[in-house]
Amino acid sequence: MPSAVVITGSWRKSSFSGDENCVTVAPSIQGAAVIDSKHGESDVLAFTSKAWTGLVQAVGLLH
């Protein structure tokens, strides 16, 4: 059974989200949590701090 994601701050819409593709991010005890803003009742995707940093850096390299 997956562990619960404990949110430690406010949810924020990603600056890369457009009108159609909305991603919302919040800090968590584990690192970061991500949800699809249009489907807020959907599951939370949890990242460790190390994994989140790696993802953000990789996305930055694409732009």
N, C-alpha and C positions, 0 to 999 in steps of 0.2 A: 504494500500500500504506500503510495507517495506521501511524503511529509507535507505538512501545511506550509504555505508561504506566508510569512509574517511581514506585512507592509510596514515600513518605518517612516514613511513620508507621504507626500501628496502625489496623486497620479498626474502626469503631464503628457500632453499630446506631443508626439515626436515632431521636430521641425521639418523632417523629411516627409511627413504625411501630407497627402493632398486631400481633395474633397472625397475621392473614391476609396483611397487606401489609408485608413486611420489606425495608427498604432499608438497606444498609450503605455507609458513607462512609469514605474515607481520604484524607489529604493526599497530593498527588503533586507532582512537579516542575512539572507543567503548571498545577496549582491544586488540583483535587479529583477523586477517582475514585469512582464509584458502581456498586454491583452489587446484584442481587436476591439477598438472603440465602438464599432457598429454592432458588435455582439458581446456586450459587457458581461453577459451571463455565461460566456464561454470559459473554458479552462484558462488558467494562468500559466504562462511559460516562464519558468524560473531559471535564472542564470547565476552561477557563482560570480564573485567579483572578478576573478581572473578571466572567466569565459566572456563576461560582459565587456570587459576592457578590450579583449581580443576582437570581439565582434565590432565594436565601435571603431577600433583602429582599422580593421579590414574594410569596413564600409567607407571610412574616410579616404582610403586609398583608391576607391572606385570613382571618387568625384574629383 
